[in-house]
Amino acid sequence: MSGKVNLFREERQVQILELLKTDQRVEVSRLARTFEVSEDTIRRDLRSLQNQKLIVKTHGGAVNHVAAPRSFENRLEHASRYKALIGKAAAELVEEGECLLIDSGTTALHLALSLSVNHAKVLTNSLEVAKVISEYGKYELIVLGGRWDPLHQLVGPATVEQLSRYRVDKVFLGMPGLDFKHGITVPSEEEASVKRAMIEIGQQVIGLADHTKLGEVAFSFVTPASVPRFVRFRSCPARPAHRPRNVWKAPRSPTFST
């Protein structure tokens, strides 16, 4: 404690950033006690750090700054080999005649491209996924409504309301952030609301996340990392401190954690 008091503002802010590297999230009240300053002083520190785009302020604290999402095209290229393998493994979990909800995202698109069953009913909030499903000519397709956003997905209250009408066998859930301590997180509350609604309607929820998402913490909390099961494979590296316990490593090829 004594090592953290009587610090210059800049020194205190550097230490706040160091804490965020370890914990991913800090609280105003705890920081005030740690540095023996007022909560107003800590709020000014956090405001300064946010203005420098080093953190993202939240109600009562802050989280690590999450870079602006890449374009859909860039995300499709990023870790594409791993995403294709995960998508193929996820597609093997689909059984004949099932009702599926396929979330938006590039790994979800690889899942859609890998479907092999003859009959299925597919719901999606992704126009890219919908286009792939429609071209098969053998699946019943329902495209969810809502507001189109830059991440190539339909979100908003209309999407949430429509989701409440359905029940599906499997939900294949995409995620920008996946961390054992902080759970599944996404950039906006609007997207978080849609993903929570997706989770509610599925008998099984299967997470689609390649290794680049492990340890990432975005702004809005969706659900604990223990809620979905995940597809993963041994050749895909991970940071053990951030890897959820329900991620299963296959010896050679991707598979489903049970």
C-alpha positions in Angstrom: 0.0 0.0 0.0 2.7 2.5 1.0 4.4 2.1 -2.4 1.3 3.4 -4.2 0.5 6.6 -2.1 1.9 10.1 -2.8 2.3 9.3 -6.5 2.2 11.9 -9.2 -0.9 11.7 -11.4 1.1 10.3 -14.4 2.7 7.6 -12.1 -0.7 6.6 -10.8 -2.1 6.3 -14.3 0.7 4.1 -15.4 0.0 1.8 -12.5 -3.7 1.7 -13.3 -2.7 0.5 -16.8 -0.5 -2.2 -15.3 -3.4 -3.4 -13.2 -5.6 -3.5 -16.3 -3.0 -5.7 -18.1 -3.4 -8.3 -15.3 -7.1 -8.0 -14.3 -8.7 -6.7 -17.6 -11.1 -4.6 -15.4 -10.7 -2.2 -12.5 -13.2 -0.5 -10.1 -13.2 3.1 -9.0 -13.8 2.3 -5.3 -11.0 -0.3 -5.2 -8.5 2.0 -7.0 -9.3 4.8 -4.6 -8.5 2.5 -1.6 -5.4 1.2 -3.3 -3.9 4.6 -4.1 -5.4 6.3 -1.0 -7.0 9.1 -3.1 -10.6 10.2 -3.6 -12.9 8.4 -6.0 -13.2 11.7 -7.9 -9.5 11.7 -8.4 -9.7 8.2 -9.8 -12.5 9.2 -12.1 -10.4 12.0 -13.5 -7.5 9.5 -14.0 -9.8 7.2 -15.9 -11.3 10.0 -18.0 -7.8 11.1 -18.9 -6.8 7.5 -19.9 -10.0 7.1 -22.0 -9.3 10.4 -23.8 -5.9 8.9 -24.7 -7.8 5.8 -26.0 -5.9 3.6 -23.6 -9.0 2.3 -21.7 -12.8 2.2 -22.0 -14.7 3.7 -19.0 -17.6 1.6 -17.6 -20.1 2.3 -14.9 -18.0 2.2 -11.7 -14.7 1.5 -13.4 -12.9 0.7 -16.6 -11.8 -2.1 -18.9 -8.9 -2.5 -21.3 -9.3 -0.6 -24.5 -10.6 -2.8 -27.3 -9.5 -1.8 -30.8 -12.2 -0.8 -33.3 -13.5 -4.0 -34.9 -11.9 -4.9 -38.2 -14.0 -4.9 -41.4 -15.8 -8.1 -42.2 -13.4 -8.8 -45.1 -10.4 -8.4 -42.8 -11.9 -10.6 -40.1 -12.6 -13.2 -42.8 -8.9 -13.3 -43.7 -7.6 -13.2 -40.1 -6.9 -16.7 -38.7 -8.9 -18.1 -41.6 -7.4 -21.6 -41.4 -8.5 -22.0 -37.8 -11.9 -20.5 -38.5 -12.5 -23.0 -41.4 -11.5 -25.9 -39.2 -13.8 -24.8 -36.3 -16.6 -24.2 -38.8 -16.2 -27.7 -40.3 -16.2 -29.3 -36.8 -19.2 -27.3 -35.7 -21.1 -28.4 -38.9 -20.5 -32.0 -38.0 -22.6 -31.5 -34.8 -25.7 -30.7 -36.8 -28.1 -33.6 -37.1 -30.8 -34.2 -39.8 -33.9 -32.1 -39.4 -32.7 -29.9 -36.6 -33.6 -26.2 -36.1 -30.4 -24.1 -35.9 -29.6 -20.5 -35.1 -26.3 -19.4 -36.7 -25.0 -16.1 -35.4 -23.2 -13.5 -37.5 -19.4 -13.6 -37.8 -16.7 -15.1 -40.0 -16.4 -18.4 -38.1 -20.2 -18.8 -38.4 -19.9 -18.2 -42.1 -17.4 -21.1 -42.3 -19.9 -23.3 -40.4 -22.6 -22.4 -43.0 -20.3 -23.3 -45.8 -19.6 -26.7 -44.3 -23.1 -27.9 -43.6 -23.7 -31.3 -45.0 -27.1 -32.5 -43.7 -30.0 -32.8 -46.1 -32.7 -31.2 -44.0 -32.5 -28.4 -41.5 -34.3 -25.1 -40.5 -31.8 -22.2 -40.1 -32.3 -18.9 -38.4 -29.6 -16.2 -38.8 -29.0 -12.5 -38.3 -26.3 -12.5 -40.9 -26.9 -11.7 -44.5 -23.6 -13.5 -45.5 -24.8 -16.7 -43.7 -28.3 -16.3 -45.2 -26.8 -16.1 -48.7 -24.8 -19.3 -48.3 -27.8 -21.1 -46.8 -30.1 -19.9 -49.6 -27.8 -21.2 -52.3 -28.0 -24.8 -50.9 -31.7 -24.9 -52.0 -32.5 -27.6 -49.5 -32.8 -25.7 -46.1 -35.6 -23.7 -44.7 -34.3 -20.2 -44.0 -35.5 -17.5 -41.7 -33.6 -14.2 -41.7 -34.0 -12.2 -38.5 -34.9 -8.5 -38.9 -33.3 -5.5 -37.2 -30.8 -2.8 -37.7 -27.9 -3.5 -40.0 -24.6 -2.6 -38.4 -21.0 -2.3 -39.6 -20.1 -5.8 -38.3 -22.4 -7.2 -40.9 -25.2 -8.3 -38.5 -28.8 -7.4 -37.8 -29.2 -6.2 -34.2 -31.6 -4.1 -32.0 -34.9 -4.5 -30.2 -36.6 -5.9 -33.3 -34.1 -8.7 -33.5 -34.5 -9.5 -29.8 -38.3 -9.5 -30.1 -38.3 -11.8 -33.1 -35.9 -14.2 -31.4 -38.4 -14.6 -28.5 -40.8 -16.3 -30.9 -38.6 -19.3 -31.6 -37.0 -22.3 -30.0 -34.1 -24.1 -31.6 -32.1 -27.3 -31.1 -28.6 -25.6 -31.4 -27.4 -22.1 -31.2 -24.0 -21.4 -32.8 -22.8 -18.3 -31.1 -20.0 -16.0 -32.3 -18.0 -13.8 -29.9 -15.4 -11.0 -30.2 -14.2 -11.5 -26.6 -13.8 -14.7 -24.6 -12.1 -14.7 -21.2 -12.4 -17.2 -18.3 -12.8 -14.4 -15.7 -14.9 -11.9 -17.6 -16.9 -14.3 -19.8 -18.1 -13.6 -23.3 -18.1 -9.9 -24.2 -19.0 -7.8 -27.3 -18.4 -4.2 -28.4 -21.9 -2.9 -27.8 -24.9 -3.4 -25.4 -27.2 -3.7 -28.4 -25.2 -6.7 -29.7 -25.0 -8.2 -26.2 -28.8 -8.1 -25.9 -29.2 -10.0 -29.1 -26.7 -12.7 -28.1 -28.4 -13.1 -24.7 -31.7 -13.6 -26.5 -30.1 -16.2 -28.7 -28.8 -18.1 -25.7 -32.3 -18.1 -24.2 -33.9 -20.0 -27.1 -31.4 -22.8 -27.6 -31.4 -26.3 -26.1 -27.6 -26.3 -26.8 -25.3 -23.3 -27.1 -22.1 -23.9 -29.0 -19.4 -21.2 -29.0 -17.5 -20.3 -32.2 -14.2 -18.7 -31.2 -10.8 -19.1 -32.6 -7.7 -18.7 -30.4 -7.3 -15.0 -31.2 -10.5 -14.3 -29.1 -9.1 -16.0 -26.0 -8.3 -13.4 -23.3 -10.0 -10.6 -25.1 -12.4 -8.4 -23.1 -14.8 -6.1 -24.9 -17.2 -3.5 -23.5 -20.5 -5.3 -23.0 -20.9 -8.5 -21.0 -23.1 -11.3 -22.5 -22.8 -14.4 -20.3 -20.2 -16.3 -18.3 -17.7 -18.4 -20.3 -19.2 -21.6 -18.8 -22.5 -21.2 -20.6 -21.6 -22.3 -24.2 -19.5 -25.3 -25.1 -16.6 -24.7 -27.5 -15.0 -26.2 -30.5 -11.2 -26.2 -30.3 -8.2 -28.1 -31.6 -4.7 -28.8 -30.4 -2.8 -26.9 -33.1 -4.6 -23.7 -32.0 -2.6 -22.0 -29.3 -4.2 -20.4 -26.2 -3.2 -18.5 -23.1 -4.0 -20.9 -20.3 -4.9 -18.2 -17.8 -7.7 -17.0 -20.0 -9.0 -20.3 -21.5 -12.4 -21.3 -20.2 -12.6 -24.7 -18.5 -15.2 -25.9 -20.9 -12.9 -25.7 -23.9 -11.8 -29.2 -25.0 -8.7 -30.0 -27.0 -8.9 -32.7 -29.6 -5.8 -34.8 -30.3 -5.7 -34.2 -34.1 -8.9 -32.6 -35.4 -11.6 -30.2 -34.0 -14.4 -31.5 -32.0 -17.1 -30.6 -29.5 -16.7 -30.3 -25.8 -19.2 -32.4 -23.8 
